[in-house]
């Protein structure tokens, strides 16, 4: 495929660059939302783990949600990969 040297040195059109960036950003956001939906389906939504009255508040991180899920299903301690 031959490219005309004058065409190759032509500066980028800013509108085209912004359009490509916007499309890439939109695509990334769709993938992140899908990943979050799948995590919520597997580990439960963060709101499901609100502490009871008088209990310490914990952050609903993915790690905390995984630990609660393991505790809920009774996973043996020898299978847990606890990194200290």
MISETI-40698 format. One line per field, with one value per atom (N, C-alpha, C): y negated, z negated, x; residue number from 1. Coordinates in steps of 0.05 Angstrom, whole numbers. Atoms other than C-alpha are relative to their C-alpha. Layout:
py = c(Y:...)
pz = c(Z:...)
px = c(X:...)
seq = c(NUM:...)
This chain:
py = c(23:0:-25:24:-64:-24:24:-129:-24:24:-196:-15:13:-231:-26:25:-297:6:-8:-262:11:-11:-226:-21:22:-291:-20:18:-325:3:-1:-343:13:-13:-306:-20:17:-335:4:-1:-352:13:-12:-333:31:-29:-263:12:-10:-254:1:1:-276:22:-21:-230:28:-26:-170:4:-1:-186:5:-3:-192:28:-27:-126:21:-18:-91:-2:4:-121:13:-12:-100:30:-29:-30:10:-8:-26:-1:3:-51:23:-22:2:26:-24:56:0:2:31:5:-4:29:30:-28:100:17:-14:124:-4:6:89:16:-15:122:29:-28:190:5:-3:179:-2:2:156:25:-25:218:23:-21:263:-4:6:229:-13:15:192:-29:29:118:-10:11:75:-7:8:51:24:-23:122:5:-6:120:-24:22:60:11:-11:70:-5:3:80:-22:22:30:8:-5:25:14:-13:61:-20:17:31:-2:3:2:11:-10:38:-11:9:15:23:-22:56:6:-5:73:28:-27:133:21:-19:168:6:-4:158:15:-14:182:29:-28:245:15:-13:260:6:-6:253:22:-22:298:27:-25:350:9:-7:346:10:-7:352:29:-27:416:20:-18:444:12:-10:449:6:-7:485:-20:19:441:8:-9:484:-7:7:464:-30:29:390:-9:10:352:-26:24:304:-9:11:260:-21:18:225:-14)
pz = c(0:0:0:-2:22:-10:11:-14:12:-11:19:-22:21:-19:-10:9:-21:-18:17:-50:-27:25:-102:-19:18:-129:-8:6:-133:-30:29:-205:-5:8:-241:-2:5:-241:-29:29:-314:-5:4:-306:3:-3:-281:-25:23:-340:-24:22:-390:3:-5:-358:-6:5:-361:-30:29:-434:-14:13:-452:4:-5:-419:-17:17:-455:-29:28:-521:-5:3:-511:0:-1:-493:-26:26:-556:-22:21:-600:2:-3:-571:-11:10:-586:-31:29:-658:-13:11:-670:2:-3:-644:-20:20:-688:-28:26:-749:-3:1:-732:-6:4:-729:-28:28:-795:-20:18:-828:0:-2:-803:-15:13:-830:-30:28:-895:-16:13:-911:2:-2:-908:-26:24:-957:-22:19:-990:-17:15:-1012:-26:23:-1063:-19:19:-1103:-29:27:-1176:-17:18:-1230:-20:20:-1286:-20:19:-1330:11:-12:-1282:13:-13:-1253:30:-29:-1183:14:-17:-1131:28:-28:-1061:17:-17:-1008:23:-21:-970:12:-13:-923:-18:18:-972:-24:22:-1030:8:-10:-988:5:-4:-969:-26:26:-1042:-11:11:-1062:16:-15:-1005:-8:9:-1026:-27:27:-1098:2:-3:-1075:11:-11:-1035:-16:17:-1089:13:-13:-1049:-22:20:-1089:0:2:-1114:16:-14:-1080:29:-29:-1011:4:-3:-1025:4:-6:-996:-15:17:-1053:3:-4:-1035:-22:22:-1094:4)
px = c(17:0:18:-17:33:-16:12:19:14:-11:29:16:-17:87:-13:13:48:-23:23:-13:10:-11:30:9:-10:58:-22:22:-10:-7:7:-28:-27:25:-83:-22:23:-152:-9:6:-168:-27:27:-241:1:-3:-221:13:-14:-174:-19:19:-227:-21:20:-278:10:-12:-231:4:-4:-214:-27:26:-288:-11:10:-305:16:-16:-247:-8:8:-268:-28:27:-341:2:-4:-318:11:-12:-276:-20:20:-333:-21:19:-380:12:-13:-329:2:-2:-319:-27:26:-394:-8:6:-401:15:-16:-345:-11:12:-377:-26:25:-444:5:-7:-411:10:-10:-375:-23:22:-439:-18:15:-474:13:-15:-419:3:-7:-401:-22:21:-465:6:-3:-478:12:-12:-439:-20:21:-504:-10:9:-519:15:-18:-463:1:1:-485:1:-2:-465:-25:22:-517:5:-2:-529:22:-21:-468:25:-23:-421:18:-19:-359:-6:3:-365:24:-22:-324:-4:3:-309:-8:9:-345:19:-19:-282:-5:4:-279:12:-12:-232:-18:18:-280:-24:24:-338:7:-9:-298:2:-3:-281:-28:27:-354:-14:11:-375:12:-13:-324:-10:11:-348:-29:28:-420:-3:2:-408:17:-15:-362:25:-25:-298:20:-21:-244:23:-22:-188:24:-24:-135:-1:2:-162:2:-1:-161:29:-27:-102:4:-3:-88:29:-27:-29:5:-6:3:26)
seq = c(1:1:1:2:2:2:3:3:3:4:4:4:5:5:5:6:6:6:7:7:7:8:8:8:9:9:9:10:10:10:11:11:11:12:12:12:13:13:13:14:14:14:15:15:15:16:16:16:17:17:17:18:18:18:19:19:19:20:20:20:21:21:21:22:22:22:23:23:23:24:24:24:25:25:25:26:26:26:27:27:27:28:28:28:29:29:29:30:30:30:31:31:31:32:32:32:33:33:33:34:34:34:35:35:35:36:36:36:37:37:37:38:38:38:39:39:39:40:40:40:41:41:41:42:42:42:43:43:43:44:44:44:45:45:45:46:46:46:47:47:47:48:48:48:49:49:49:50:50:50:51:51:51:52:52:52:53:53:53:54:54:54:55:55:55:56:56:56:57:57:57:58:58:58:59:59:59:60:60:60:61:61:61:62:62:62:63:63:63:64:64:64:65:65:65:66:66:66:67:67:67:68:68:68:69:69:69:70:70:70:71:71:71:72:72:72:73:73:73:74:74:74:75:75:75:76:76:76:77:77:77:78:78:78:79:79:79:80:80:80:81:81:81:82:82:82:83:83:83:84:84:84)
